[in-house]
Every structure is written in structure tokens, then in C-alpha cells.
Amino acid sequence: MSFDLDGFKQINDQRGHAAGDDVLRAVGRAIRGTVREIDVAARLGGDEFAVLLPDNRARPPERAVERVRGAIMDALSREGWPVTISIGAVTVQQREIAVDEMIRVSDKLMYSVKNHGKNALKHELHAPAPVG
């Protein structure tokens, strides 16, 4: 999944970069407290993040994404930050896909959310392209 913090620029502009750093730290703590050891979370830059949830067959992927989203929103709410999250999530059913391709697809979905009102999740199944 890729996600972007809606309203983050206003925090930096109105409250300063130290406040923006506090928001980023709160998001990082929320992610760390939610993901499993095998999951990979990264800040891609600015206020954009990615979380890879490998081997998630035990539960519906939407539930795992919502768990991460809920933890982040709870942390932001507790701190009183007026920030929401736009998320693009992709479920990949093949092992032979590059991480950058997964991020590209989820990033595209995330920008679709941002262009249609923000503060939502768009999820898609990404099947392998037909050969031949």
C-alpha cells in the first residue's frame, strides 16, 4: 500500500516544520506498532509512505490495510493533528513482481483517491499480464 497524508502541507505552513516532524514521528510509531515482523514499511519522501504486507493469505488484505490506517488515524487524532490519509492498496497474486511495480500501482491508486476527494482507500487486485 502507498499512502499520503492529506493536510500535511498546511501543518508545515501554519505550525512549522517541527510540528510536521511530530506528525511524521506519530505516523512512524503507529505503523511500527501495527505491522508484523515480516512487513516492510518505509517513508518514500515528504509525507508519502509505503507498507508491504507479504504473505497475507490468512486474512483479507483490506482488513490489514484498515488496521494500519486505523492506527495512524488514532495516533493523529490523539495528538489533535487535522490530517487524514489517502491510500492506494494493491493485492498481488504472483511472486515474480518487482517491488517498484507494486509501489507504482499502489501509488497510482492513491493519487486516484487524492483526485476524488481524499481520505479514502482504493484497493485493487493486480493479476499477472497474459503472456503471448
VOPAGU-2260 file (C-alpha; in pm, 1 decimal, decimal comma):
REM VOPAGU-2260
SITE   aa  ch    i         X         Y         Z
SITE  MET   A    0       0,0       0,0       0,0
SITE  SER   A    1     103,3     359,1     -62,0
SITE  PHE   A    2     -38,2     643,9     135,6
SITE  ASP   A    3      -9,4    1016,5     160,6
SITE  LEU   A    4    -105,5    1246,8     446,9
SITE  ASP   A    5    -382,6    1488,0     346,4
SITE  GLY   A    6    -334,6    1827,9     509,4
SITE  PHE   A    7      31,4    1776,3     596,7
SITE  LYS   A    8     148,4    2079,2     397,4
SITE  GLN   A    9     -84,2    2302,7     599,4
SITE  ILE   A   10      70,0    2171,2     923,7
SITE  ASN   A   11     416,1    2266,8     798,8
SITE  ASP   A   12     297,0    2602,9     664,6
SITE  GLN   A   13      87,5    2706,0     966,1
SITE  ARG   A   14     263,1    2538,6    1260,0
SITE  GLY   A   15     618,6    2499,1    1132,4
SITE  HIS   A   16     842,0    2214,4    1031,2
SITE  ALA   A   17     893,1    2096,9    1389,7
SITE  ALA   A   18     517,8    2027,8    1408,0
SITE  GLY   A   19     537,6    1849,0    1072,6
SITE  ASP   A   20     819,2    1634,8    1210,8
SITE  ASP   A   21     596,9    1549,5    1510,4
SITE  VAL   A   22     325,6    1431,6    1270,8
SITE  LEU   A   23     573,6    1213,4    1081,0
SITE  ARG   A   24     703,4    1061,3    1405,6
SITE  ALA   A   25     345,1     986,4    1520,2
SITE  VAL   A   26     277,3     812,5    1187,5
SITE  GLY   A   27     600,5     613,4    1214,3
SITE  ARG   A   28     518,4     496,9    1568,3
SITE  ALA   A   29     166,1     397,2    1461,2
SITE  ILE   A   30     298,2     194,9    1168,4
SITE  ARG   A   31     565,7      24,9    1380,8
SITE  GLY   A   32     305,6     -69,8    1639,3
SITE  THR   A   33      77,8    -226,2    1379,1
SITE  VAL   A   34     285,0    -417,6    1125,1
SITE  ARG   A   35     427,8    -766,9    1163,0
SITE  GLU   A   36     799,4    -850,2    1165,4
SITE  ILE   A   37     783,8    -968,8     803,7
SITE  ASP   A   38     615,8    -647,5     682,8
SITE  VAL   A   39     822,6    -365,5     537,2
SITE  ALA   A   40     736,8      -1,0     599,1
SITE  ALA   A   41     915,9     297,1     451,1
SITE  ARG   A   42     881,8     669,6     416,7
SITE  LEU   A   43     918,5     738,7      45,3
SITE  GLY   A   44     967,6    1110,0      95,8
SITE  GLY   A   45     781,5    1409,4     228,5
SITE  ASP   A   46     451,3    1279,3     361,1
SITE  GLU   A   47     430,9     968,5     144,1
SITE  PHE   A   48     477,7     617,6     281,8
SITE  ALA   A   49     462,7     258,4     159,3
SITE  VAL   A   50     393,3     -60,6     351,4
SITE  LEU   A   51     445,3    -406,1     200,5
SITE  LEU   A   52     243,7    -682,4     365,1
SITE  PRO   A   53     385,8   -1008,8     225,4
SITE  ASP   A   54     217,5   -1343,8     273,9
SITE  ASN   A   55    -114,5   -1200,1     385,3
SITE  ARG   A   56    -326,7   -1502,5     292,4
SITE  ALA   A   57    -451,7   -1554,4     646,3
SITE  ARG   A   58    -681,2   -1252,2     638,4
SITE  PRO   A   59    -842,2   -1030,3     379,0
SITE  PRO   A   60    -589,9    -766,2     266,9
SITE  GLU   A   61    -840,4    -487,2     321,4
SITE  ARG   A   62    -852,4    -574,2     691,5
SITE  ALA   A   63    -473,2    -545,0     725,1
SITE  VAL   A   64    -474,1    -212,3     540,5
SITE  GLU   A   65    -759,7     -81,8     756,0
SITE  ARG   A   66    -573,1    -189,7    1070,0
SITE  VAL   A   67    -271,0      21,0     967,7
SITE  ARG   A   68    -496,2     310,5     862,9
SITE  GLY   A   69    -689,6     296,6    1190,2
SITE  ALA   A   70    -372,2     301,3    1400,0
SITE  ILE   A   71    -240,8     603,5    1212,1
SITE  MET   A   72    -571,2     791,6    1233,4
SITE  ASP   A   73    -596,4     715,2    1607,8
SITE  ALA   A   74    -244,4     849,0    1665,4
SITE  LEU   A   75    -312,9    1165,4    1466,7
SITE  SER   A   76    -645,4    1219,3    1640,0
SITE  ARG   A   77    -492,9    1175,7    1988,6
SITE  GLU   A   78    -240,3    1446,5    1904,8
SITE  GLY   A   79    -507,6    1671,7    1756,0
SITE  TRP   A   80    -349,0    1683,5    1410,3
SITE  PRO   A   81    -603,4    1775,6    1138,0
SITE  VAL   A   82    -459,7    1524,4     892,9
SITE  THR   A   83    -627,3    1239,8     702,3
SITE  ILE   A   84    -489,2     962,4     481,7
SITE  SER   A   85    -533,0     877,0     114,1
SITE  ILE   A   86    -440,0     513,2      48,1
SITE  GLY   A   87    -383,4     307,2    -262,3
SITE  ALA   A   88    -350,7     -65,8    -196,7
SITE  VAL   A   89    -278,9    -347,3    -434,1
SITE  THR   A   90    -301,1    -722,4    -375,0
SITE  VAL   A   91     -52,1    -911,8    -586,3
SITE  GLN   A   92    -109,1   -1279,8    -655,4
SITE  GLN   A   93     220,6   -1360,8    -816,9
SITE  ARG   A   94     562,9   -1374,4    -663,0
SITE  GLU   A   95     753,2   -1256,3    -968,3
SITE  ILE   A   96     668,6    -888,4    -944,2
SITE  ALA   A   97     917,7    -617,1    -864,4
SITE  VAL   A   98     866,1    -405,7    -555,2
SITE  ASP   A   99     886,4     -89,2    -764,7
SITE  GLU   A  100     596,4    -219,6    -978,3
SITE  MET   A  101     384,1    -282,3    -667,9
SITE  ILE   A  102     460,3      68,9    -544,4
SITE  ARG   A  103     385,5     216,5    -887,9
SITE  VAL   A  104      41,8      52,2    -897,4
SITE  SER   A  105     -48,4     141,3    -538,1
SITE  ASP   A  106      79,4     496,6    -589,7
SITE  LYS   A  107    -146,1     533,9    -895,2
SITE  LEU   A  108    -444,0     416,6    -687,2
SITE  MET   A  109    -350,8     656,2    -406,2
SITE  TYR   A  110    -342,5     952,0    -646,3
SITE  SER   A  111    -682,6     846,0    -776,1
SITE  VAL   A  112    -811,7     874,9    -417,2
SITE  LYS   A  113    -649,5    1218,5    -380,5
SITE  ASN   A  114    -807,7    1336,0    -706,0
SITE  HIS   A  115   -1153,3    1221,8    -594,8
SITE  GLY   A  116   -1187,3    1380,3    -251,2
SITE  LYS   A  117    -907,0    1232,5     -36,7
SITE  ASN   A  118    -931,8    1048,5     297,1
SITE  ALA   A  119   -1024,6     712,2     148,1
SITE  LEU   A  120    -885,7     376,4      41,0
SITE  LYS   A  121    -879,5     234,8    -310,9
SITE  HIS   A  122    -785,0    -132,5    -337,5
SITE  GLU   A  123    -724,5    -338,7    -648,9
SITE  LEU   A  124    -624,4    -693,8    -734,3
SITE  HIS   A  125    -319,0    -694,8    -962,1
SITE  ALA   A  126    -311,5   -1013,1   -1169,0
SITE  PRO   A  127     -22,1   -1107,8   -1393,7
SITE  ALA   A  128     -39,8    -984,3   -1750,6
SITE  PRO   A  129    -125,3   -1253,9   -2004,6
SITE  VAL   A  130     176,5   -1394,9   -2185,0
SITE  GLY   A  131     182,3   -1408,3   -2561,3
